[in-house]
């Protein structure tokens, strides 16, 4: 579980560093969209597919690790038998590399 939290923290710190380095700003793009970081000079969303899929997978892995830990402390069988988020992350990176070419 500690490794999942560490991966989540590293992912968030890396994104914050990239935001500060490239001077991204937080704003609403439109009425029906989610708020996100955008480049200051260009009207483009900040980040790429690899960064976003990494953050989502790290967050989900952290949640599932916490669930598994809570069941392990009570000496009960965990409802989650496998961790598939590393596979989702690897598939996302594979798609990203395929789309980049």
Secondary structure as UniProt FT lines:
FT   HELIX           2..22
FT   STRAND          24..27
FT   TURN            31..32
FT   STRAND          36..39
FT   HELIX           49..73
FT   TURN            74..75
FT   HELIX           85..100
//
